[in-house]
Amino acid sequence: MYGRFNAPGMWPATGSIGSTSPLYRGVARASTILGPYEKHGDPILVNNDRWVGPGHGSVVAVGSADYFFYHAWKALPGGGQDNASGRQGLLDRIVWENGWPRLGDGSPGRGLEPWPGAP
């Protein structure tokens, strides 16, 4: 994750697990930039019935909240990716639990959310 990492004194790293579809996001952290890095057990972002291949994201801070801006493909019936529509930009709020990021249920949001910072 790039940008602010909500664990004081920790350095973040994210990476893709897999290639194209399925593509998952994993996360690790370390107390120094050179490591060693501790991996989070499960990916923090995986496919769901609406979106596949979530990845290549950044943390965006809005006020006191953090959001993860990333891309994914619309899912086709059966779990494939809709290449015709290309990658779509998605934004999900990060909830920090014990210094680790969590994004909703661990998959891309399925509905519309208010724009960050909107009343």
KAQUI-V802669 format. One record per backbone hydrogen bond with DSSP energy under -0.5 kcal/mol. CO is the residue of the C=O (numbers start at 1). NH is the residue of the N-H. Records with the same first field share a line. If there is no record, write none. Layout:
BEGIN
CO = NH / NH
END
This chain:
BEGIN
2 = 59
5 = 7
7 = 10
11 = 30
13 = 28
15 = 26
16 = 18
17 = 24
20 = 22
22 = 19
24 = 17 / 26
25 = 44 / 45
26 = 15
27 = 40
28 = 13
29 = 38
30 = 11
32 = 35
37 = 39
38 = 29
45 = 25
46 = 108
50 = 75
51 = 48
52 = 73
55 = 71
58 = 69
60 = 67
62 = 65
65 = 62
66 = 94
67 = 60 / 69
68 = 70 / 92
69 = 58
70 = 90
71 = 55
72 = 88
73 = 52
74 = 82
76 = 79
80 = 76
81 = 83
82 = 85 / 86
83 = 86
88 = 72
90 = 70
92 = 68
93 = 104
94 = 66
95 = 97 / 102
97 = 100
100 = 97
102 = 95 / 104
103 = 106
106 = 46
115 = 118
END
